[in-house]
């Protein structure tokens, strides 16, 4: 289910003339039996609410006093969420002739036309209070307290995200919590301003409208409303006409594919940044540790410590809804697909229970979900939430993954050929209008697979921060034994390992000329830059240098060093630096 909770206003929405009728109450109970949570969000004082609505236990949480008080009907516990106004404030209101006055745990309420006197008292006493209107009611609360802030506390207690909530209301004070809900619904008797901002308005009024919403949830989890929820779509970039191109955040299968160094990480991190800003939770299965430094995630695992599925689930299950990057470098290369196969079902279980993580990201999908992958039917993320697959070789990815893709983002050289490989491997016909395309830096060739539009160029929005892998992991990190460069020489007399670019340059300065030139002329440096450092640009520069006739060992060393230092910030003296290559035989 996408919508795991219903948040509803009381007066004017759930209740008519202060009472909830039996058909509405039956619908609420039926919805709760489906496993969804019910949250009442009201401006009423709690004691008054208990008197008029004795069936309050149907709700999992009650946000009362317009967000200032949280009540749990199950154990009758209360949590006051703000400081009440001082007693002197009430006295000042009475001297100004304000009345009647209702006082809750925090809230102070009266009626129009006393709002002017209320504001005057607030100014005279220099209090940090706000006035909120609810049709004829005038509610005075601490600044920043509203139904949305109270609902947020309730959702945290229930381990749910606002992105898994549908809210319904009718009046001015419902704007905040409806705006924070993934789907905002207004009953037909709602104020026109609320209807204008709602994603859907029911045909029924009051409780009949709530029943109508519940029946839609039971029928198909509000699937028919998905096209209306464009306010939540995530910006990808702009097309050639300057129109924004966006991605729906739910139920999508996206693949980013293309040559190494073609901009996959830049595109991906920009997209993930915007998901984080919108508070959609994601988890990245990261075989090569490329996302360890990504500021929007908590890293689990490192080259020396293997991650555990339990640690991943425990982190994601927390109400703070943190994002995770699961670094697999501590797991032997051959065992990484099996770990991924075991982790994804655990993530699916969490998703079914909490609606999170909203996105599952699989980097190096051709390694973790290869073409011969036999576990696809049971392991492949099901149509709950969304998935993002990243690969250099779409034709080496499991057909089951390829067949699920809704949006293909081709980057790098010959993006049209990437789409052709994708279609050939997935058994899809080529899209109409596909033609050779040259992309500029920061562009992608986007194909919405199930739409009639031909693949088109998108200038993607750059992220506010780049992955630091180029300045940290490749420059001074540990690529692991499988991805390191080994200086062995023409007779394999050496076995000097360079686990990053800094150590590569240190060793290059220390090896004999014959060893250096052997690898240089074999094209080994360019191959390592392309395949393991993942920089086509650096690899191409190394190939150009190698193609120049008559370069000496000293000259070629200097040229390769300059090419690396131009593109990477290398540390002055990182830990583990090598000064004597003879120590590594």
N, C-alpha and C positions, 0 to 999 in steps of 0.2 A: 504494500500500500504506500502511496505517496503521502496521503493525508492521514496522519496518525492521531490528530487531535482536532476537536471542534471547540472553538472559543466563541461564546455567545454573550451578548448583552442581555440584561434582564428586562427592565421596563421598556415597553414599546417594541420589543423584539420577541423575546421568549414569552413574556407575560402581556396580557391585555387587561388594563385596569388593575394592575398589580397581581393578577392571578395567572397561573399556568393551567391550561385545560388538560384533560386526560389524554386526548390523542397526541398532544405534544409530548407529554410525559412518557407515554408508551414508546414514541419514536426515539426519545433520548435513551431509554433503557435498552432498546434494541441496538442502537448504535454502540453503546458501551459493551454489549455482549459480543460485538464484532472485534473487540480488542482495542478499539480506539479510546483515547482519553477525552474526558469532558471537562471543560474549564469555564466557569461562569465569571464574567468580567462586568462589574457593575459599579455604579456610583453610590449605591445604597450603603447605609450603615449596617454592619453585620447583625446586630441584635434585631433590628427592624426586619432584615431579610429573613432571618430564622423564623420570625413570627408569621410572615406572609407566605413563606415557602417551606413547609416542614419536610418536603422531599429533597432537601438539599444534599443528602448523602448520595444521590445519583451522580454528583459531580466529584471528580478527583481533586480539584482545587477550586477555590473561590477567591478571585481577586476583587476585594471590596473597597469601598471608599475611594473609588476612581484611581486605584493603583497604590493606595497607601497602606493597605492591609492584606495579608495573605492568610487564608484559612484552609485547613485540611479537614473536611467533614469526617473522614475516616477515624481520626483520633481527636478531633475537635481542638487541634492545636492552632495557635495564632502566631503570626510573625508581623510585627509592626515594621513597616518599610520606610518610615520617615518620622521626623520629629514634629510633634503637634505645635500649633501656634501657642504663644504664652497666654496665660489666663487674662492678662491685661488687655489683650486684643479683644476678647469677648466683651469685656467691660466697656471698651471704647465703642464697639458696635452698638451696644445697648444705649449708651449715652447719645448716639446719633439716631436713635429711633428705629434701628434695624430689628425686624422681627416678622415672623417667628424665626428662631435660630435653632438649627439641629447640630449637635456636636457628637462626633464619633470618636474613635481612638485617636485619629489625626484630623480628619476632615471637619470643616465648619461649613454649614450650608444655610442658605436663605433663598429668597425668591426675588425676581424682578418686581419692582423697579429699584431695589436697594443696591444695585451694583455700583452706582456712583458713590454712595456712602462707604461701601466696602473699600473701594480703591482709595478713597480719601484717607480712611483709617490706616491702610497699609502704608501710604506715603508718609503720613504724620509720624508713624512709629518706626519708619525705616526698616520694615520687615521684608525678608526675601520670600514673599508669598505670591502666588499667581491666582487668577480668577478664571475658572472654567465654566462654560455654560452648558446646560443640558436642557434644551427647550426652555421652560420657564424657571428652572432651578439655577441658582448661583452658588458654585462650589469654590471654597477657598482652600488651597493646598500649598505645601512647600514647593518652591520652584523646581521644575524638572520632574515632578511626579505626575504620572498620567496612567491611563490604562495600559499603554504599551510597556512602560517600565515595570508595572506589576505583573503583566503577562510574562515578561522575560524572566522574572524570578520564578514564577510558577513552572515555566518550561524547563528551566535549569534543574529544578527539583525532580521533574519527571524525566530528565535526560533526553529532552526533545529539542528540536530546532524550530525557530519560526518558519523555516522553509517547509515544514511538514504540518503546518496549521492552516485550517480554513476558518476565517472569522466572519461573524455576521452581527450587524447592528442597525441602528436607525437614527442616531442623533449626533450633535456636534462633538460630544466627548468620545465618540467612537472612531473618529478619524484616525487617531494615533495608533490604536491597536489593530485596526483594519489595515492600515498602511504597512504595519510590520508583519502582517500575516502573508503567507505565500499567495493565498486566494482571498480576496475581500468580497463579501456578499452583503447586499442591502436588502432588507425586506421592503415590500411594495409601499408600505406606509412611511418609509424613511424620508428624511429631508432631501430635497432635490440636490443640494450640494454633495450629500453623501452618495446618492445614486450616481452622480456624475463621475465620482472617483472610484466607485466600486467596479470590480471585474464582472459582476453579474448582479442583477436585481431579480428577486423572485416575483412570481405572479401573485403569490399569497401574501397576506399581511400578518403581522405579529407571529403567533405560534404556527400558523399555517405555512408561513414562509420558511420557518425553521424546519418543519416537517418536509417541505419540498426539498430543502437542501440535504437533509438526511437521506431522503430517498435517492437523490442523485449520487451521494456518496456510496450508498449501498449498491447502486446499479453498476457503476463503472469508475468509482473513485474520481469523479469529476473530469473524466478524460475529455469530454466534449468542450470543457472550458479552456483546455490547454492553448488553443490559438489566441485566446484573449489575454494571456498572461505575459505579453511582450515586455512589460515593465521590468521583468526580471532577467531578460535575455542579456547574455554576456557579449560585449563588443569584441569583434575580431579585427575589424579595420574598415577601410573604405574601398569601394570599387572604382573603376575608371571614371565614373560619372560623379564621384564624390559622395555617393550614398553609403550610409552605414551598413555594414554586414555584421549580423549578430548570430549567436548560437544559443538555442534554447538550452536551459540548464538541466533539464530533466529528461531521462529516457533517451539520451543520445549516445551514439557510438561514433567516435571521431578517431581518425587515423592521421597522424603527421608522418609523412614519408618523404625520403629523398636522400641525396648524396651526402656523405660526411662533409661537414663544414658548410653546408648549404643553408643553415639558419634554423634547424629544427629546435635547438635548445632556446634560441631567442624567441621564436614563435610560442613555444610551449610555456616558457616561464612567464611571458607576458599574459598568456591566457590564464595561467594558474594564479598570477598576481591578482587579476580581476575577479577570479572566483573567490580568492581569499578576502578581497575587499567587500564582496557581496555576502561574505560569511557562509559560503557553501563549503562544506568540509570535504577534503580530499586526502587520499593516501597514495603515495608514489612507491611502486615496487621498482627499486633502483639497483639493477645488477652491478653497476660499475661505480657506485658512490658519487655520481655526478651531481646529486641534489643535496648532499650533506650540508653544504653551506647556504642553501636557499633559506632566506630569512623567514619565510612564511611557514616553515615546517619544523617539527621536532624530529631529529635524526635518531633512528633506532638501529643499532649495529654499527660496526666499523671494521677496518681490515683485520683487527685482532679479535673481535668479539662478534660472533654470529647473532643475528637477531632471533627473537622467538615470536611465534604467532601470538602467544599469550600477552607478551609485552605490547605488541601492536594493538590488539583488541582492547587491552586495558587503557591505553592512551586515548584511543578514539572514543571510548565509551564515556569519557569524562564529560560533565556538562559544559565545560569550557569549549568543547568542540574543537580541539586542536587538530591541526593537520600533521601528517606523519610522512617522513621519507624513510623507507626501509632499505638500508644499505646492506647489500648481499656480499660485499667483498670478503667478509669473514667466513663465507661458506665456499667450499671447493667448487670450482667452475662447473663440474659435472653434476653437482648436487643442487644447483640453484633452481633449475626448472621444477624439481620435486618439491622444494620449499615453497615456491610460488603456487604450485598445484594444491598444496595443503593450506596455504594462507587464504586464497581467494574464497573458498567455501566458508571460512570463519568470518570473512568480511561480509559475505552474503547473509549470514545468520544475524550479524550485528545490524546490517541494513534493514532486514525484515523487522527487527525488533525496535529500532530507534529511528529508522529513516536515514541514518548516516553510516558510512561516509557517502556524501552525495555523488562523488566521483572517485572511481578507481583508475589510477594511471599506471600503465605498464610500459616501462622503458625497455629498449632492446627486445621488442616483442618477438623478433625472429629467433632469438635465443630461448626465451622462456615459453613461447608458444609456436614452435617450429611447424613446418608443413606436415611432418609425420606425427604431430601431436595427437594422441589417441584419447586423451581425457577431456576433450573439448565439450561434449554434451553435459558432463557433470561439473566441470570446473569453470567453464566460460561464464563471465558475469551475466546473469539473467537480466531481463528488462525491468530491473529495479535500479533507480538512480541512473548514472551515466558512466561511460568508460572512455578513456583516451589511450590509444596505442601508438607508440613511437617506434619507428623502424627505418633502417637504411634499405632494407630489402623486402618490400611488400610481397614479392612473389615467393619469399621463403617463410611466410607466416601461415599458420593454419588456415585452411579454407573456411572453417567454421567462424573464425574471427573476421576474415575478409567479407564473408556473406552478411555479417551483422552490421557492417559499417554504413552509417547514414551520411557522413561528411568526410571527404578525403581532402587533405591539405598537402599538396605536393610542393616541395621546396627544392632549391639548389639547381643544378644543371639539368637540362632536358626534363622539366617537370611533366611534359606531355608523355614522355616515355615511361615515367613513373606511373602515370595513370594507365597506360597501356599494359604494363606489367601487372598492375592491380586487377585490371579487368580480365586478363588472360588467366591469372591464378584463381580468381573468384568465379569464373564462368559468366561474367556479365558482358553484355554487348558494349562496345565502345560508345561513349557519349557523343551525341551529334555536335558538330562544330569543333571537335578536338583538332588542334593544329600545333605545329612547333611553336614553342614559347620561350622567350628569354626573359628571365626575371631579374629585376634589379634587387639590390640588397634590401632586405626588409619586406619583400613581396612573397606571396604564395599563390599558387594556382588552385583555386577552391572549386570543388565539385560536390554539390548537394545531390547525392546519388539518386534519391527518389523524386527529384524535381525535374521539370522539363528544361530548365536553364542549362546551357552549355557551361563547361568549366570556364571560370573567369578569374582575372587577376585581382588580387586584393592587396592593398598596401596595409600591412598589419600595424597595429598600435604597439609601439615599443614599450616594454615594461619599465617601471621606475628603477629597477635594479636588475642587472644581468646576473646570471649564474657566475659564481667566482671560480668555477672549475678551471678556467684558462689561466688564472693568476695563482691558483692555489694547488689544485690537484695535479695538473700536468707539469706545472713549474717546480713545485717542491713537495708534492704529496707522494703517495706510494701507489703505483699502478698495479702492483702485485706481480708475482713471478711470470704469469702467463703473458702479461702485456708489457713487460720491461724490454729494453733493448740490451742485447748481449754482444760485446766486442769479443770475437773469437779469433779473427785473423784468418789468413789463407790456409794455414795448417791446423786450425782449431786448437792452437796451443794455449789460447787464453779462454777465460770464461768470466768476463767482467760485466757485471749487471748494472745497468742504469735504470733505476726505477722511476725517474722523472727527468725533465729537461735540464735541470741544474746539474744533476749527477752525470747526465749525458755529456755536457760540456766539460765538466771536470775530468771525466775519463778520456774524452777526446783530446784534451791537452796533454794527457799523460801517456797514451799509447804510442807505439812506434809508428813511423810513417807507412810502413807496409800494411799494417793492420788497418790504419785509417783509410788508406786508398783502396784497399780490398773491398771494404763495405761501401765506400763512396762510389766506386765504379760499378759495383753490383746493383746499385740502386736501393740498398738496404735502408738508408736513412730516409729517403722519400717514402718508402713503403711503410716504415714505422710511423712517420709523421701522419700519414694518411689513415692507416688502419687502426693504430692504437692511440695516438695523440688526437686523432680525429680532426685534423686540420688539412683540408684540401689545399688551402692557400699556401701553407708552409711546405707541403709536399710538392706542389707545382714549382715553388721557388727553388727547392732542392734539386728538382729535375732540370730546371733551367741552368743552375750552376754546374751540375754534372755534365751537361751537354756542351759546355765551353771547352774547347780543346786546350791541352797543354797546361792545365792548372796544377800547380805543385801541391803537396800535402799542406804546407803552411797556408797557401792562398785559399785552398778549398775549405780548410778549417775556419779561417777568418770569415769567409763568406757565409758559411753555414751558421757560425756564431752570430753574425750580424742579423741574419734572417730570423733567428730565434729571438734575439733580444729586441728586435723591432716589434715583435708581436706579443711578447710575454714579459711580465715584470718578474724578474728573478730575484730571490733573496740574496742578501750580502753573504751571510754565513748561516745557512740552515743547519739544523741538527742533522747529524749523520753525514756531513760533507766528507768527500773523499779527497785526500791530498796525496795519497800514495797508492796508485793502482796496483802495485806489486803485491799488496796485501790480499788481493782478491784473485786467487788462481782458479 
